[in-house]
Amino acid sequence: MPARDDVTPAEVIQVIGRTGMCGEVTQVRVRVLAGKDKGRVLTRNVLGPVRIGDILMLRETEREARKIG
């Protein structure tokens, strides 16, 4: 499978908690590994199984998820 230029790798550094109507979304903190935002720490929502150390491929690094209340 060819590499895509429009995605940015980010490593999961902390699992914050579950959110969504039925708890199906996991909120995580990720550290961007490449690109113009390299080293930046973001809060993102992830659908599906995720754990610390996983690498997520983000389409964009400008937006952050709202904090769980």
mmCIF file as Biopython writes it, N, C-alpha, C and O atoms, coordinates in Angstrom:
data_model
#
loop_
_atom_site.group_PDB
_atom_site.id
_atom_site.type_symbol
_atom_site.label_atom_id
_atom_site.label_alt_id
_atom_site.label_comp_id
_atom_site.label_asym_id
_atom_site.label_entity_id
_atom_site.label_seq_id
_atom_site.pdbx_PDB_ins_code
_atom_site.Cartn_x
_atom_site.Cartn_y
_atom_site.Cartn_z
_atom_site.occupancy
_atom_site.B_iso_or_equiv
_atom_site.auth_seq_id
_atom_site.auth_asym_id
_atom_site.pdbx_PDB_model_num
ATOM 1   N N  . MET A ? 1  ? 0.847   -1.175 0.000  1.0 0.0 1  A 1 
ATOM 2   C CA . MET A ? 1  ? 0.000   0.000  0.000  1.0 0.0 1  A 1 
ATOM 3   C C  . MET A ? 1  ? 0.896   1.243  0.000  1.0 0.0 1  A 1 
ATOM 4   O O  . MET A ? 1  ? 1.788   1.345  0.842  1.0 0.0 1  A 1 
ATOM 5   N N  . PRO A ? 2  ? 0.683   2.185  -0.917 1.0 0.0 2  A 1 
ATOM 6   C CA . PRO A ? 2  ? 1.541   3.363  -0.993 1.0 0.0 2  A 1 
ATOM 7   C C  . PRO A ? 2  ? 1.321   4.306  0.181  1.0 0.0 2  A 1 
ATOM 8   O O  . PRO A ? 2  ? 0.216   4.398  0.716  1.0 0.0 2  A 1 
ATOM 9   N N  . ALA A ? 3  ? 2.396   5.017  0.586  1.0 0.0 3  A 1 
ATOM 10  C CA . ALA A ? 3  ? 2.300   5.995  1.676  1.0 0.0 3  A 1 
ATOM 11  C C  . ALA A ? 3  ? 1.506   7.212  1.202  1.0 0.0 3  A 1 
ATOM 12  O O  . ALA A ? 3  ? 1.616   7.627  0.048  1.0 0.0 3  A 1 
ATOM 13  N N  . ARG A ? 4  ? 0.708   7.775  2.104  1.0 0.0 4  A 1 
ATOM 14  C CA . ARG A ? 4  ? -0.097  8.958  1.763  1.0 0.0 4  A 1 
ATOM 15  C C  . ARG A ? 4  ? 0.602   10.203 2.280  1.0 0.0 4  A 1 
ATOM 16  O O  . ARG A ? 4  ? 1.160   10.196 3.377  1.0 0.0 4  A 1 
ATOM 17  N N  . ASP A ? 5  ? 0.575   11.266 1.499  1.0 0.0 5  A 1 
ATOM 18  C CA . ASP A ? 5  ? 1.222   12.514 1.887  1.0 0.0 5  A 1 
ATOM 19  C C  . ASP A ? 5  ? 0.343   13.372 2.784  1.0 0.0 5  A 1 
ATOM 20  O O  . ASP A ? 5  ? 0.840   14.295 3.430  1.0 0.0 5  A 1 
ATOM 21  N N  . ASP A ? 6  ? -0.961  13.083 2.835  1.0 0.0 6  A 1 
ATOM 22  C CA . ASP A ? 6  ? -1.886  13.953 3.559  1.0 0.0 6  A 1 
ATOM 23  C C  . ASP A ? 6  ? -2.198  13.463 4.972  1.0 0.0 6  A 1 
ATOM 24  O O  . ASP A ? 6  ? -3.172  13.920 5.570  1.0 0.0 6  A 1 
ATOM 25  N N  . VAL A ? 7  ? -1.403  12.548 5.519  1.0 0.0 7  A 1 
ATOM 26  C CA . VAL A ? 7  ? -1.619  12.077 6.888  1.0 0.0 7  A 1 
ATOM 27  C C  . VAL A ? 7  ? -0.368  12.332 7.719  1.0 0.0 7  A 1 
ATOM 28  O O  . VAL A ? 7  ? 0.743   12.397 7.192  1.0 0.0 7  A 1 
ATOM 29  N N  . THR A ? 8  ? -0.570  12.477 9.034  1.0 0.0 8  A 1 
ATOM 30  C CA . THR A ? 8  ? 0.524   12.760 9.958  1.0 0.0 8  A 1 
ATOM 31  C C  . THR A ? 8  ? 0.514   11.719 11.073 1.0 0.0 8  A 1 
ATOM 32  O O  . THR A ? 8  ? -0.523  11.522 11.706 1.0 0.0 8  A 1 
ATOM 33  N N  . PRO A ? 9  ? 1.638   11.045 11.332 1.0 0.0 9  A 1 
ATOM 34  C CA . PRO A ? 9  ? 1.666   10.063 12.420 1.0 0.0 9  A 1 
ATOM 35  C C  . PRO A ? 9  ? 1.704   10.747 13.787 1.0 0.0 9  A 1 
ATOM 36  O O  . PRO A ? 9  ? 2.348   11.782 13.962 1.0 0.0 9  A 1 
ATOM 37  N N  . ALA A ? 10 ? 0.996   10.145 14.756 1.0 0.0 10 A 1 
ATOM 38  C CA . ALA A ? 10 ? 0.991   10.655 16.125 1.0 0.0 10 A 1 
ATOM 39  C C  . ALA A ? 10 ? 0.929   9.465  17.079 1.0 0.0 10 A 1 
ATOM 40  O O  . ALA A ? 10 ? 0.184   8.515  16.843 1.0 0.0 10 A 1 
ATOM 41  N N  . GLU A ? 11 ? 1.713   9.517  18.157 1.0 0.0 11 A 1 
ATOM 42  C CA . GLU A ? 11 ? 1.775   8.426  19.131 1.0 0.0 11 A 1 
ATOM 43  C C  . GLU A ? 11 ? 0.864   8.722  20.314 1.0 0.0 11 A 1 
ATOM 44  O O  . GLU A ? 11 ? 0.862   9.834  20.841 1.0 0.0 11 A 1 
ATOM 45  N N  . VAL A ? 12 ? 0.089   7.723  20.730 1.0 0.0 12 A 1 
ATOM 46  C CA . VAL A ? 12 ? -0.779  7.859  21.899 1.0 0.0 12 A 1 
ATOM 47  C C  . VAL A ? 12 ? 0.099   7.854  23.155 1.0 0.0 12 A 1 
ATOM 48  O O  . VAL A ? 12 ? 0.847   6.905  23.391 1.0 0.0 12 A 1 
ATOM 49  N N  . ILE A ? 13 ? 0.002   8.932  23.967 1.0 0.0 13 A 1 
ATOM 50  C CA . ILE A ? 13 ? 0.809   9.021  25.184 1.0 0.0 13 A 1 
ATOM 51  C C  . ILE A ? 13 ? -0.031  8.902  26.454 1.0 0.0 13 A 1 
ATOM 52  O O  . ILE A ? 13 ? 0.506   8.648  27.532 1.0 0.0 13 A 1 
ATOM 53  N N  . GLN A ? 14 ? -1.367  9.089  26.328 1.0 0.0 14 A 1 
ATOM 54  C CA . GLN A ? 14 ? -2.248  8.978  27.503 1.0 0.0 14 A 1 
ATOM 55  C C  . GLN A ? 14 ? -3.658  8.670  27.032 1.0 0.0 14 A 1 
ATOM 56  O O  . GLN A ? 14 ? -4.139  9.254  26.060 1.0 0.0 14 A 1 
ATOM 57  N N  . VAL A ? 15 ? -4.321  7.748  27.725 1.0 0.0 15 A 1 
ATOM 58  C CA . VAL A ? 15 ? -5.737  7.479  27.489 1.0 0.0 15 A 1 
ATOM 59  C C  . VAL A ? 15 ? -6.500  8.213  28.580 1.0 0.0 15 A 1 
ATOM 60  O O  . VAL A ? 15 ? -6.334  7.916  29.763 1.0 0.0 15 A 1 
ATOM 61  N N  . ILE A ? 16 ? -7.342  9.180  28.186 1.0 0.0 16 A 1 
ATOM 62  C CA . ILE A ? 16 ? -8.037  10.035 29.147 1.0 0.0 16 A 1 
ATOM 63  C C  . ILE A ? 16 ? -9.322  9.394  29.642 1.0 0.0 16 A 1 
ATOM 64  O O  . ILE A ? 16 ? -9.569  9.361  30.848 1.0 0.0 16 A 1 
ATOM 65  N N  . GLY A ? 17 ? -10.144 8.884  28.731 1.0 0.0 17 A 1 
ATOM 66  C CA . GLY A ? 17 ? -11.408 8.279  29.153 1.0 0.0 17 A 1 
ATOM 67  C C  . GLY A ? 17 ? -12.313 7.995  27.985 1.0 0.0 17 A 1 
ATOM 68  O O  . GLY A ? 17 ? -11.935 8.156  26.824 1.0 0.0 17 A 1 
ATOM 69  N N  . ARG A ? 18 ? -13.529 7.565  28.314 1.0 0.0 18 A 1 
ATOM 70  C CA . ARG A ? 18 ? -14.519 7.205  27.305 1.0 0.0 18 A 1 
ATOM 71  C C  . ARG A ? 18 ? -15.534 8.328  27.177 1.0 0.0 18 A 1 
ATOM 72  O O  . ARG A ? 18 ? -15.859 8.996  28.158 1.0 0.0 18 A 1 
ATOM 73  N N  . THR A ? 19 ? -16.035 8.533  25.962 1.0 0.0 19 A 1 
ATOM 74  C CA . THR A ? 19 ? -17.038 9.553  25.715 1.0 0.0 19 A 1 
ATOM 75  C C  . THR A ? 19 ? -17.967 9.055  24.615 1.0 0.0 19 A 1 
ATOM 76  O O  . THR A ? 19 ? -17.809 7.937  24.126 1.0 0.0 19 A 1 
ATOM 77  N N  . GLY A ? 20 ? -18.917 9.864  24.233 1.0 0.0 20 A 1 
ATOM 78  C CA . GLY A ? 20 ? -19.911 9.451  23.235 1.0 0.0 20 A 1 
ATOM 79  C C  . GLY A ? 20 ? -21.189 9.016  23.927 1.0 0.0 20 A 1 
ATOM 80  O O  . GLY A ? 20 ? -21.215 8.854  25.147 1.0 0.0 20 A 1 
ATOM 81  N N  . MET A ? 21 ? -22.239 8.828  23.159 1.0 0.0 21 A 1 
ATOM 82  C CA . MET A ? 21 ? -23.545 8.471  23.704 1.0 0.0 21 A 1 
ATOM 83  C C  . MET A ? 21 ? -23.497 7.182  24.521 1.0 0.0 21 A 1 
ATOM 84  O O  . MET A ? 21 ? -24.128 7.092  25.574 1.0 0.0 21 A 1 
ATOM 85  N N  . CYS A ? 22 ? -22.758 6.194  24.044 1.0 0.0 22 A 1 
ATOM 86  C CA . CYS A ? 22 ? -22.702 4.896  24.729 1.0 0.0 22 A 1 
ATOM 87  C C  . CYS A ? 22 ? -21.288 4.543  25.163 1.0 0.0 22 A 1 
ATOM 88  O O  . CYS A ? 22 ? -21.012 3.382  25.466 1.0 0.0 22 A 1 
ATOM 89  N N  . GLY A ? 23 ? -20.387 5.516  25.200 1.0 0.0 23 A 1 
ATOM 90  C CA . GLY A ? 23 ? -19.009 5.242  25.598 1.0 0.0 23 A 1 
ATOM 91  C C  . GLY A ? 23 ? -18.194 4.566  24.522 1.0 0.0 23 A 1 
ATOM 92  O O  . GLY A ? 23 ? -17.218 3.877  24.822 1.0 0.0 23 A 1 
ATOM 93  N N  . GLU A ? 24 ? -18.576 4.750  23.272 1.0 0.0 24 A 1 
ATOM 94  C CA . GLU A ? 24 ? -17.910 4.057  22.166 1.0 0.0 24 A 1 
ATOM 95  C C  . GLU A ? 24 ? -16.662 4.787  21.667 1.0 0.0 24 A 1 
ATOM 96  O O  . GLU A ? 24 ? -15.916 4.239  20.855 1.0 0.0 24 A 1 
ATOM 97  N N  . VAL A ? 25 ? -16.423 6.008  22.137 1.0 0.0 25 A 1 
ATOM 98  C CA . VAL A ? 25 ? -15.290 6.814  21.696 1.0 0.0 25 A 1 
ATOM 99  C C  . VAL A ? 25 ? -14.307 6.967  22.860 1.0 0.0 25 A 1 
ATOM 100 O O  . VAL A ? 25 ? -14.717 7.203  23.996 1.0 0.0 25 A 1 
ATOM 101 N N  . THR A ? 26 ? -13.022 6.833  22.574 1.0 0.0 26 A 1 
ATOM 102 C CA . THR A ? 26 ? -11.987 6.993  23.591 1.0 0.0 26 A 1 
ATOM 103 C C  . THR A ? 26 ? -11.266 8.312  23.353 1.0 0.0 26 A 1 
ATOM 104 O O  . THR A ? 26 ? -10.843 8.598  22.232 1.0 0.0 26 A 1 
ATOM 105 N N  . GLN A ? 27 ? -11.124 9.119  24.403 1.0 0.0 27 A 1 
ATOM 106 C CA . GLN A ? 27 ? -10.390 10.368 24.277 1.0 0.0 27 A 1 
ATOM 107 C C  . GLN A ? 27 ? -8.947  10.113 24.708 1.0 0.0 27 A 1 
ATOM 108 O O  . GLN A ? 27 ? -8.691  9.557  25.776 1.0 0.0 27 A 1 
ATOM 109 N N  . VAL A ? 28 ? -8.002  10.537 23.845 1.0 0.0 28 A 1 
ATOM 110 C CA . VAL A ? 28 ? -6.588  10.280 24.086 1.0 0.0 28 A 1 
ATOM 111 C C  . VAL A ? 28 ? -5.760  11.544 23.871 1.0 0.0 28 A 1 
ATOM 112 O O  . VAL A ? 28 ? -6.184  12.471 23.182 1.0 0.0 28 A 1 
ATOM 113 N N  . ARG A ? 29 ? -4.558  11.563 24.479 1.0 0.0 29 A 1 
ATOM 114 C CA . ARG A ? 29 ? -3.573  12.612 24.195 1.0 0.0 29 A 1 
ATOM 115 C C  . ARG A ? 29 ? -2.527  11.986 23.289 1.0 0.0 29 A 1 
ATOM 116 O O  . ARG A ? 29 ? -2.036  10.891 23.563 1.0 0.0 29 A 1 
ATOM 117 N N  . VAL A ? 30 ? -2.188  12.681 22.211 1.0 0.0 30 A 1 
ATOM 118 C CA . VAL A ? 30 ? -1.214  12.176 21.252 1.0 0.0 30 A 1 
ATOM 119 C C  . VAL A ? 30 ? -0.101  13.199 21.047 1.0 0.0 30 A 1 
ATOM 120 O O  . VAL A ? 30 ? -0.321  14.404 21.172 1.0 0.0 30 A 1 
ATOM 121 N N  . ARG A ? 31 ? 1.092   12.706 20.733 1.0 0.0 31 A 1 
ATOM 122 C CA . ARG A ? 31 ? 2.226   13.564 20.383 1.0 0.0 31 A 1 
ATOM 123 C C  . ARG A ? 31 ? 2.488   13.382 18.890 1.0 0.0 31 A 1 
ATOM 124 O O  . ARG A ? 31 ? 2.717   12.266 18.424 1.0 0.0 31 A 1 
ATOM 125 N N  . VAL A ? 32 ? 2.453   14.490 18.145 1.0 0.0 32 A 1 
ATOM 126 C CA . VAL A ? 32 ? 2.670   14.462 16.700 1.0 0.0 32 A 1 
ATOM 127 C C  . VAL A ? 32 ? 4.139   14.122 16.437 1.0 0.0 32 A 1 
ATOM 128 O O  . VAL A ? 32 ? 5.039   14.715 17.032 1.0 0.0 32 A 1 
ATOM 129 N N  . LEU A ? 33 ? 4.369   13.154 15.534 1.0 0.0 33 A 1 
ATOM 130 C CA . LEU A ? 33 ? 5.718   12.650 15.282 1.0 0.0 33 A 1 
ATOM 131 C C  . LEU A ? 33 ? 6.396   13.252 14.060 1.0 0.0 33 A 1 
ATOM 132 O O  . LEU A ? 33 ? 7.613   13.129 13.919 1.0 0.0 33 A 1 
ATOM 133 N N  . ALA A ? 34 ? 5.645   13.900 13.169 1.0 0.0 34 A 1 
ATOM 134 C CA . ALA A ? 34 ? 6.235   14.431 11.934 1.0 0.0 34 A 1 
ATOM 135 C C  . ALA A ? 34 ? 5.435   15.629 11.462 1.0 0.0 34 A 1 
ATOM 136 O O  . ALA A ? 34 ? 4.359   15.924 11.983 1.0 0.0 34 A 1 
ATOM 137 N N  . GLY A ? 35 ? 5.973   16.311 10.473 1.0 0.0 35 A 1 
ATOM 138 C CA . GLY A ? 35 ? 5.272   17.439 9.874  1.0 0.0 35 A 1 
ATOM 139 C C  . GLY A ? 35 ? 5.546   18.749 10.590 1.0 0.0 35 A 1 
ATOM 140 O O  . GLY A ? 35 ? 6.422   18.832 11.451 1.0 0.0 35 A 1 
ATOM 141 N N  . LYS A ? 36 ? 4.781   19.776 10.220 1.0 0.0 36 A 1 
ATOM 142 C CA . LYS A ? 36 ? 5.012   21.116 10.765 1.0 0.0 36 A 1 
ATOM 143 C C  . LYS A ? 36 ? 4.688   21.217 12.249 1.0 0.0 36 A 1 
ATOM 144 O O  . LYS A ? 36 ? 5.213   22.098 12.929 1.0 0.0 36 A 1 
ATOM 145 N N  . ASP A ? 37 ? 3.833   20.334 12.769 1.0 0.0 37 A 1 
ATOM 146 C CA . ASP A ? 37 ? 3.455   20.351 14.190 1.0 0.0 37 A 1 
ATOM 147 C C  . ASP A ? 37 ? 4.204   19.301 15.005 1.0 0.0 37 A 1 
ATOM 148 O O  . ASP A ? 37 ? 3.729   18.902 16.068 1.0 0.0 37 A 1 
ATOM 149 N N  . LYS A ? 38 ? 5.358   18.847 14.535 1.0 0.0 38 A 1 
ATOM 150 C CA . LYS A ? 38 ? 6.120   17.796 15.221 1.0 0.0 38 A 1 
ATOM 151 C C  . LYS A ? 38 ? 6.378   18.181 16.675 1.0 0.0 38 A 1 
ATOM 152 O O  . LYS A ? 38 ? 6.835   19.288 16.960 1.0 0.0 38 A 1 
ATOM 153 N N  . GLY A ? 39 ? 6.079   17.251 17.598 1.0 0.0 39 A 1 
ATOM 154 C CA . GLY A ? 39 ? 6.287   17.481 19.025 1.0 0.0 39 A 1 
ATOM 155 C C  . GLY A ? 39 ? 5.078   18.053 19.740 1.0 0.0 39 A 1 
ATOM 156 O O  . GLY A ? 39 ? 5.041   18.057 20.970 1.0 0.0 39 A 1 
ATOM 157 N N  . ARG A ? 40 ? 4.098   18.533 19.008 1.0 0.0 40 A 1 
ATOM 158 C CA . ARG A ? 40 ? 2.896   19.110 19.618 1.0 0.0 40 A 1 
ATOM 159 C C  . ARG A ? 40 ? 2.036   18.007 20.246 1.0 0.0 40 A 1 
ATOM 160 O O  . ARG A ? 40 ? 1.929   16.912 19.694 1.0 0.0 40 A 1 
ATOM 161 N N  . VAL A ? 41 ? 1.426   18.298 21.399 1.0 0.0 41 A 1 
ATOM 162 C CA . VAL A ? 41 ? 0.559   17.336 22.077 1.0 0.0 41 A 1 
ATOM 163 C C  . VAL A ? 41 ? -0.887  17.790 21.890 1.0 0.0 41 A 1 
ATOM 164 O O  . VAL A ? 41 ? -1.235  18.931 22.193 1.0 0.0 41 A 1 
ATOM 165 N N  . LEU A ? 42 ? -1.728  16.875 21.382 1.0 0.0 42 A 1 
ATOM 166 C CA . LEU A ? 42 ? -3.127  17.162 21.086 1.0 0.0 42 A 1 
ATOM 167 C C  . LEU A ? 42 ? -4.041  16.212 21.835 1.0 0.0 42 A 1 
ATOM 168 O O  . LEU A ? 42 ? -3.639  15.106 22.194 1.0 0.0 42 A 1 
ATOM 169 N N  . THR A ? 43 ? -5.272  16.643 22.071 1.0 0.0 43 A 1 
ATOM 170 C CA . THR A ? 43 ? -6.320  15.762 22.587 1.0 0.0 43 A 1 
ATOM 171 C C  . THR A ? 43 ? -7.209  15.396 21.416 1.0 0.0 43 A 1 
ATOM 172 O O  . THR A ? 43 ? -7.701  16.275 20.709 1.0 0.0 43 A 1 
ATOM 173 N N  . ARG A ? 44 ? -7.423  14.098 21.204 1.0 0.0 44 A 1 
ATOM 174 C CA . ARG A ? 44 ? -8.237  13.645 20.082 1.0 0.0 44 A 1 
ATOM 175 C C  . ARG A ? 44 ? -9.208  12.564 20.527 1.0 0.0 44 A 1 
ATOM 176 O O  . ARG A ? 44 ? -8.972  11.883 21.526 1.0 0.0 44 A 1 
ATOM 177 N N  . ASN A ? 45 ? -10.301 12.405 19.788 1.0 0.0 45 A 1 
ATOM 178 C CA . ASN A ? 45 ? -11.253 11.322 20.024 1.0 0.0 45 A 1 
ATOM 179 C C  . ASN A ? 45 ? -10.970 10.218 19.017 1.0 0.0 45 A 1 
ATOM 180 O O  . ASN A ? 45 ? -10.764 10.482 17.833 1.0 0.0 45 A 1 
ATOM 181 N N  . VAL A ? 46 ? -10.963 8.972  19.501 1.0 0.0 46 A 1 
ATOM 182 C CA . VAL A ? 46 ? -10.639 7.820  18.666 1.0 0.0 46 A 1 
ATOM 183 C C  . VAL A ? 46 ? -11.768 6.808  18.755 1.0 0.0 46 A 1 
ATOM 184 O O  . VAL A ? 46 ? -12.229 6.468  19.845 1.0 0.0 46 A 1 
ATOM 185 N N  . LEU A ? 47 ? -12.206 6.334  17.608 1.0 0.0 47 A 1 
ATOM 186 C CA . LEU A ? 47 ? -13.227 5.290  17.543 1.0 0.0 47 A 1 
ATOM 187 C C  . LEU A ? 47 ? -12.520 3.959  17.354 1.0 0.0 47 A 1 
ATOM 188 O O  . LEU A ? 47 ? -11.736 3.801  16.418 1.0 0.0 47 A 1 
ATOM 189 N N  . GLY A ? 48 ? -12.787 3.009  18.226 1.0 0.0 48 A 1 
ATOM 190 C CA . GLY A ? 48 ? -12.154 1.696  18.129 1.0 0.0 48 A 1 
ATOM 191 C C  . GLY A ? 48 ? -11.128 1.501  19.225 1.0 0.0 48 A 1 
ATOM 192 O O  . GLY A ? 48 ? -10.866 2.412  20.011 1.0 0.0 48 A 1 
ATOM 193 N N  . PRO A ? 49 ? -10.538 0.295  19.276 1.0 0.0 49 A 1 
ATOM 194 C CA . PRO A ? 49 ? -9.590  -0.009 20.346 1.0 0.0 49 A 1 
ATOM 195 C C  . PRO A ? 49 ? -8.300  0.796  20.195 1.0 0.0 49 A 1 
ATOM 196 O O  . PRO A ? 49 ? -7.782  0.957  19.090 1.0 0.0 49 A 1 
ATOM 197 N N  . VAL A ? 50 ? -7.788  1.303  21.327 1.0 0.0 50 A 1 
ATOM 198 C CA . VAL A ? 50 ? -6.550  2.077  21.315 1.0 0.0 50 A 1 
ATOM 199 C C  . VAL A ? 50 ? -5.872  1.930  22.671 1.0 0.0 50 A 1 
ATOM 200 O O  . VAL A ? 50 ? -6.546  1.807  23.694 1.0 0.0 50 A 1 
ATOM 201 N N  . ARG A ? 51 ? -4.538  1.942  22.683 1.0 0.0 51 A 1 
ATOM 202 C CA . ARG A ? 51 ? -3.784  1.877  23.938 1.0 0.0 51 A 1 
ATOM 203 C C  . ARG A ? 51 ? -2.520  2.721  23.809 1.0 0.0 51 A 1 
ATOM 204 O O  . ARG A ? 51 ? -2.152  3.138  22.711 1.0 0.0 51 A 1 
ATOM 205 N N  . ILE A ? 52 ? -1.869  2.965  24.919 1.0 0.0 52 A 1 
ATOM 206 C CA . ILE A ? 52 ? -0.657  3.780  24.944 1.0 0.0 52 A 1 
ATOM 207 C C  . ILE A ? 52 ? 0.408   3.138  24.054 1.0 0.0 52 A 1 
ATOM 208 O O  . ILE A ? 52 ? 0.633   1.929  24.100 1.0 0.0 52 A 1 
ATOM 209 N N  . GLY A ? 53 ? 1.052   3.970  23.250 1.0 0.0 53 A 1 
ATOM 210 C CA . GLY A ? 53 ? 2.098   3.497  22.345 1.0 0.0 53 A 1 
ATOM 211 C C  . GLY A ? 53 ? 1.618   3.281  20.926 1.0 0.0 53 A 1 
ATOM 212 O O  . GLY A ? 53 ? 2.434   3.162  20.011 1.0 0.0 53 A 1 
ATOM 213 N N  . ASP A ? 54 ? 0.300   3.226  20.721 1.0 0.0 54 A 1 
ATOM 214 C CA . ASP A ? 54 ? -0.236  3.063  19.365 1.0 0.0 54 A 1 
ATOM 215 C C  . ASP A ? 54 ? 0.078   4.296  18.526 1.0 0.0 54 A 1 
ATOM 216 O O  . ASP A ? 54 ? 0.181   5.405  19.052 1.0 0.0 54 A 1 
ATOM 217 N N  . ILE A ? 55 ? 0.228   4.096  17.222 1.0 0.0 55 A 1 
ATOM 218 C CA . ILE A ? 55 ? 0.454   5.199  16.289 1.0 0.0 55 A 1 
ATOM 219 C C  . ILE A ? 55 ? -0.831  5.440  15.517 1.0 0.0 55 A 1 
ATOM 220 O O  . ILE A ? 55 ? -1.355  4.541  14.859 1.0 0.0 55 A 1 
ATOM 221 N N  . LEU A ? 56 ? -1.337  6.677  15.606 1.0 0.0 56 A 1 
ATOM 222 C CA . LEU A ? 56 ? -2.526  7.077  14.855 1.0 0.0 56 A 1 
ATOM 223 C C  . LEU A ? 56 ? -2.084  7.887  13.650 1.0 0.0 56 A 1 
ATOM 224 O O  . LEU A ? 56 ? -1.120  8.648  13.730 1.0 0.0 56 A 1 
ATOM 225 N N  . MET A ? 57 ? -2.778  7.729  12.540 1.0 0.0 57 A 1 
ATOM 226 C CA . MET A ? 57 ? -2.499  8.521  11.348 1.0 0.0 57 A 1 
ATOM 227 C C  . MET A ? 57 ? -3.576  9.597  11.256 1.0 0.0 57 A 1 
ATOM 228 O O  . MET A ? 57 ? -4.721  9.306  10.910 1.0 0.0 57 A 1 
ATOM 229 N N  . LEU A ? 58 ? -3.211  10.835 11.564 1.0 0.0 58 A 1 
ATOM 230 C CA . LEU A ? 58 ? -4.164  11.948 11.616 1.0 0.0 58 A 1 
ATOM 231 C C  . LEU A ? 58 ? -4.244  12.642 10.267 1.0 0.0 58 A 1 
ATOM 232 O O  . LEU A ? 58 ? -3.220  12.893 9.632  1.0 0.0 58 A 1 
ATOM 233 N N  . ARG A ? 59 ? -5.448  12.950 9.832  1.0 0.0 59 A 1 
ATOM 234 C CA . ARG A ? 59 ? -5.630  13.702 8.592  1.0 0.0 59 A 1 
ATOM 235 C C  . ARG A ? 59 ? -5.242  15.154 8.757  1.0 0.0 59 A 1 
ATOM 236 O O  . ARG A ? 59 ? -4.723  15.779 7.832  1.0 0.0 59 A 1 
ATOM 237 N N  . GLU A ? 60 ? -5.501  15.697 9.959  1.0 0.0 60 A 1 
ATOM 238 C CA . GLU A ? 60 ? -5.130  17.093 10.226 1.0 0.0 60 A 1 
ATOM 239 C C  . GLU A ? 60 ? -4.775  17.242 11.696 1.0 0.0 60 A 1 
ATOM 240 O O  . GLU A ? 60 ? -5.245  16.484 12.543 1.0 0.0 60 A 1 
ATOM 241 N N  . THR A ? 61 ? -3.925  18.248 11.990 1.0 0.0 61 A 1 
ATOM 242 C CA . THR A ? 61 ? -3.431  18.426 13.350 1.0 0.0 61 A 1 
ATOM 243 C C  . THR A ? 61 ? -3.833  19.781 13.932 1.0 0.0 61 A 1 
ATOM 244 O O  . THR A ? 61 ? -3.326  20.171 14.984 1.0 0.0 61 A 1 
ATOM 245 N N  . GLU A ? 62 ? -4.723  20.494 13.275 1.0 0.0 62 A 1 
ATOM 246 C CA . GLU A ? 62 ? -5.128  21.813 13.755 1.0 0.0 62 A 1 
ATOM 247 C C  . GLU A ? 62 ? -6.197  21.741 14.839 1.0 0.0 62 A 1 
ATOM 248 O O  . GLU A ? 62 ? -6.178  22.531 15.782 1.0 0.0 62 A 1 
ATOM 249 N N  . ARG A ? 63 ? -7.141  20.787 14.708 1.0 0.0 63 A 1 
ATOM 250 C CA . ARG A ? 63 ? -8.266  20.707 15.644 1.0 0.0 63 A 1 
ATOM 251 C C  . ARG A ? 63 ? -7.938  19.842 16.847 1.0 0.0 63 A 1 
ATOM 252 O O  . ARG A ? 63 ? -7.167  18.887 16.757 1.0 0.0 63 A 1 
ATOM 253 N N  . GLU A ? 64 ? -8.545  20.199 17.984 1.0 0.0 64 A 1 
ATOM 254 C CA . GLU A ? 64 ? -8.468  19.371 19.184 1.0 0.0 64 A 1 
ATOM 255 C C  . GLU A ? 64 ? -9.878  19.033 19.633 1.0 0.0 64 A 1 
ATOM 256 O O  . GLU A ? 64 ? -10.825 19.770 19.356 1.0 0.0 64 A 1 
ATOM 257 N N  . ALA A ? 65 ? -10.009 17.901 20.337 1.0 0.0 65 A 1 
ATOM 258 C CA . ALA A ? 65 ? -11.300 17.502 20.888 1.0 0.0 65 A 1 
ATOM 259 C C  . ALA A ? 65 ? -11.591 18.324 22.128 1.0 0.0 65 A 1 
ATOM 260 O O  . ALA A ? 65 ? -10.668 18.765 22.812 1.0 0.0 65 A 1 
ATOM 261 N N  . ARG A ? 66 ? -12.883 18.537 22.427 1.0 0.0 66 A 1 
ATOM 262 C CA . ARG A ? 66 ? -13.275 19.199 23.671 1.0 0.0 66 A 1 
ATOM 263 C C  . ARG A ? 66 ? -12.989 18.273 24.844 1.0 0.0 66 A 1 
ATOM 264 O O  . ARG A ? 66 ? -13.116 17.054 24.723 1.0 0.0 66 A 1 
ATOM 265 N N  . LYS A ? 67 ? -12.607 18.840 25.963 1.0 0.0 67 A 1 
ATOM 266 C CA . LYS A ? 67 ? -12.288 18.053 27.154 1.0 0.0 67 A 1 
ATOM 267 C C  . LYS A ? 67 ? -13.552 17.374 27.695 1.0 0.0 67 A 1 
ATOM 268 O O  . LYS A ? 67 ? -14.651 17.918 27.590 1.0 0.0 67 A 1 
ATOM 269 N N  . ILE A ? 68 ? -13.382 16.190 28.269 1.0 0.0 68 A 1 
ATOM 270 C CA . ILE A ? 68 ? -14.492 15.479 28.905 1.0 0.0 68 A 1 
ATOM 271 C C  . ILE A ? 68 ? -14.847 16.217 30.190 1.0 0.0 68 A 1 
ATOM 272 O O  . ILE A ? 68 ? -13.970 16.540 30.991 1.0 0.0 68 A 1 
ATOM 273 N N  . GLY A ? 69 ? -16.147 16.485 30.384 1.0 0.0 69 A 1 
ATOM 274 C CA . GLY A ? 69 ? -16.575 17.267 31.549 1.0 0.0 69 A 1 
ATOM 275 C C  . GLY A ? 69 ? -16.735 16.525 32.808 1.0 0.0 69 A 1 
ATOM 276 O O  . GLY A ? 69 ? -17.091 17.113 33.830 1.0 0.0 69 A 1 
#
